[in-house]
Amino acid sequence: MSNSFNENLRESAVFNLSNAVTMVVDDSAFGLDLTTLALRGFGIQVRYSCFSAADAIKILGDHQVDLILVDCEMPGMDGHEFVRWVRNSGLEPNAYIPIIMTAAHVRKSKVGDVRDCGANYLVTKPFSAASLLERLIWVARDTRPFLEVGEYKGPDRRMREARPRDRNERRADMIALNEKKARTLAEAIETAEPI
């Protein structure tokens, strides 16, 4: 176990998630049970267990939830479509709740899909209890603003503070690059054999 993880756990002692209203959405009974048992091990009671996005949508229309864990791959409405629905539902405060997605096969494109649908984080399956707890703590501490930009609604997709570029520096770099290209082209023309 890394030192940073141990430090995160020590710092997280102030989090008490036992009263969090939690929903797990997974079409696999095994996946649903595994996630529920892992959460129960941290003192988190899963109030709503759903085998489909449609079941979850019915519950979210009538009940406030504090945290959702949803599988990416489900028949019918998949996890990505479900997260987009939650974010665009207009249901206050459910549209803004933290959502952790789970997936068995993770490619770089899937990470981008999770980020772009409005989820807070992705956890790969099979996950260890320690890695799930680390992600729960990370989500609880997440201070990224919630954005509504174009069709995207969700936490700011940038994970770290971005330093704005100095426009003058960038412009100077472009001028220097264009001058170099012009010199290279001029040299090629001078040394070219006549036809």
C-alpha positions as CSV (number, residue, x, y, z in Angstrom):
1,M,0.0,0.0,0.0
2,S,1.4,3.4,-1.0
3,N,2.2,6.2,1.5
4,S,-0.2,8.5,-0.4
5,F,-3.0,6.0,0.1
6,N,-2.3,5.7,3.8
7,E,-2.2,9.5,4.1
8,N,-5.5,9.7,2.3
9,L,-7.0,7.2,4.7
10,R,-5.8,9.1,7.7
11,E,-7.1,12.3,6.4
12,S,-10.4,10.7,5.5
13,A,-11.2,9.8,9.1
14,V,-13.5,12.8,9.2
15,F,-15.8,11.2,6.6
16,N,-18.8,9.4,7.9
17,L,-20.7,7.9,4.9
18,S,-23.0,5.7,7.0
19,N,-26.0,8.0,6.4
20,A,-25.3,8.5,2.7
21,V,-28.3,7.4,0.5
22,T,-26.5,5.2,-2.0
23,M,-27.6,3.6,-5.2
24,V,-25.9,0.8,-7.1
25,V,-26.9,0.1,-10.7
26,D,-25.6,-3.1,-12.3
27,D,-27.3,-5.6,-14.5
28,S,-25.1,-8.4,-13.1
29,A,-26.4,-9.9,-9.8
30,F,-22.8,-10.8,-8.9
31,G,-21.5,-7.3,-9.7
32,L,-24.4,-5.7,-7.7
33,D,-23.7,-8.0,-4.7
34,L,-19.9,-7.4,-4.8
35,T,-20.3,-3.6,-4.9
36,T,-22.9,-3.7,-2.2
37,L,-20.8,-5.9,0.1
38,A,-17.7,-3.7,-0.5
39,L,-19.7,-0.5,0.4
40,R,-21.2,-2.3,3.5
41,G,-17.7,-3.0,4.6
42,F,-17.1,0.8,4.9
43,G,-20.3,1.3,6.8
44,I,-22.2,2.5,3.7
45,Q,-25.7,1.0,3.4
46,V,-27.0,0.7,-0.1
47,R,-30.5,1.9,-0.1
48,Y,-31.3,1.2,-3.7
49,S,-30.0,-1.8,-5.8
50,C,-31.1,-1.7,-9.4
51,F,-30.6,-4.2,-12.2
52,S,-31.3,-1.6,-14.9
53,A,-31.1,2.2,-15.7
54,A,-34.9,2.2,-16.1
55,D,-35.3,0.9,-12.5
56,A,-32.9,3.6,-11.2
57,I,-34.7,6.4,-13.1
58,K,-38.0,5.5,-11.5
59,I,-36.4,5.8,-8.0
60,L,-34.5,9.0,-8.8
61,G,-37.7,10.7,-9.8
62,D,-39.1,10.2,-6.3
63,H,-36.2,10.0,-3.9
64,Q,-33.0,12.0,-3.2
65,V,-29.8,10.1,-3.5
66,D,-26.3,11.1,-2.3
67,L,-24.1,8.7,-4.3
68,I,-24.5,6.4,-7.4
69,L,-22.2,3.6,-8.5
70,V,-23.2,2.4,-12.0
71,D,-21.8,-0.2,-14.4
72,C,-20.8,1.1,-17.8
73,E,-22.0,-1.9,-19.8
74,M,-25.7,-2.7,-19.4
75,P,-28.3,-3.8,-21.9
76,G,-30.9,-1.2,-22.9
77,M,-29.7,2.1,-21.5
78,D,-26.0,1.7,-20.7
79,G,-24.2,3.5,-17.9
80,H,-23.0,6.4,-20.0
81,E,-26.5,7.1,-21.3
82,F,-27.8,6.8,-17.7
83,V,-25.3,9.3,-16.4
84,R,-26.2,11.8,-19.2
85,W,-29.9,11.3,-18.3
86,V,-29.1,12.0,-14.6
87,R,-27.1,15.1,-15.4
88,N,-29.8,16.4,-17.8
89,S,-32.8,15.3,-15.8
90,G,-33.3,18.7,-14.0
91,L,-34.0,16.7,-10.8
92,E,-32.6,18.8,-8.0
93,P,-30.3,17.8,-6.3
94,N,-30.0,14.4,-8.0
95,A,-28.7,15.9,-11.2
96,Y,-25.5,17.1,-9.3
97,I,-24.7,14.0,-7.2
98,P,-21.4,12.2,-7.4
99,I,-21.5,9.3,-9.8
100,I,-18.8,6.6,-9.9
101,M,-18.8,4.3,-12.9
102,T,-17.5,0.7,-12.9
103,A,-16.2,-1.2,-15.8
104,A,-14.5,-4.6,-16.4
105,H,-12.6,-3.7,-19.6
106,V,-11.0,-0.3,-19.6
107,R,-9.5,1.2,-22.7
108,K,-8.3,4.7,-23.0
109,S,-11.4,5.6,-25.0
110,K,-13.6,4.2,-22.3
111,V,-12.0,6.6,-19.7
112,G,-12.7,9.4,-22.1
113,D,-16.3,8.3,-22.5
114,V,-16.8,8.2,-18.7
115,R,-15.3,11.7,-18.4
116,D,-17.4,13.0,-21.2
117,C,-20.7,11.7,-20.0
118,G,-20.5,13.6,-16.8
119,A,-19.4,10.9,-14.3
120,N,-17.0,11.8,-11.5
121,Y,-14.7,8.8,-11.6
122,L,-14.2,5.3,-13.1
123,V,-13.3,2.2,-11.0
124,T,-12.1,-0.9,-12.8
125,K,-13.5,-4.3,-12.0
126,P,-12.6,-6.4,-10.2
127,F,-11.8,-3.7,-7.7
128,S,-10.3,-4.2,-4.3
129,A,-12.0,-2.8,-1.3
130,A,-9.0,-0.5,-0.8
131,S,-9.2,1.0,-4.3
132,L,-12.9,1.5,-4.0
133,L,-12.5,3.3,-0.7
134,E,-9.7,5.4,-2.2
135,R,-12.1,6.5,-5.0
136,L,-14.9,7.2,-2.6
137,I,-12.7,9.4,-0.5
138,W,-11.4,11.2,-3.6
139,V,-15.0,11.9,-4.8
140,A,-15.9,13.1,-1.3
141,R,-13.0,15.6,-1.5
142,D,-13.5,16.6,-5.1
143,T,-13.8,20.3,-5.4
144,R,-14.1,20.6,-9.1
145,P,-16.9,22.9,-10.1
146,F,-20.0,21.5,-11.8
147,L,-20.2,22.7,-15.4
148,E,-23.0,23.1,-17.9
149,V,-21.2,23.8,-21.2
150,G,-22.9,23.1,-24.5
151,E,-24.2,19.5,-24.2
152,Y,-21.9,18.6,-21.4
153,K,-23.1,18.7,-17.8
154,G,-21.0,17.3,-15.0
155,P,-17.8,18.0,-13.0
156,D,-15.1,20.0,-14.6
157,R,-13.3,17.4,-16.8
158,R,-9.9,18.9,-16.0
159,M,-8.3,17.0,-13.2
160,R,-5.6,19.5,-12.3
161,E,-5.1,23.2,-12.3
162,A,-4.2,24.4,-15.7
163,R,-1.9,27.3,-16.0
164,P,-3.0,29.7,-18.7
165,R,-0.6,30.0,-21.5
166,D,1.1,33.4,-22.1
167,R,-0.4,34.4,-25.4
168,N,2.7,36.5,-26.3
169,E,5.0,33.5,-25.7
170,R,2.8,31.2,-27.9
171,R,2.6,33.9,-30.6
172,A,6.4,34.2,-30.5
173,D,6.8,30.4,-30.9
174,M,4.5,30.4,-33.9
175,I,6.4,33.3,-35.5
176,A,9.7,31.6,-34.9
177,L,8.3,28.3,-36.4
178,N,6.9,30.0,-39.5
179,E,10.3,31.9,-40.0
180,K,12.1,28.5,-39.8
181,K,9.7,27.0,-42.3
182,A,10.2,30.0,-44.7
183,R,14.1,29.7,-44.4
184,T,13.9,25.9,-45.1
185,L,11.7,26.5,-48.1
186,A,14.0,29.3,-49.4
187,E,17.1,27.1,-49.0
188,A,15.3,24.3,-50.9
189,I,14.4,26.6,-53.7
190,E,18.0,28.0,-54.0
191,T,19.6,24.5,-54.1
192,A,17.0,23.0,-56.5
193,E,18.2,22.0,-59.9
194,P,16.6,23.8,-62.8
195,I,14.2,21.7,-64.9
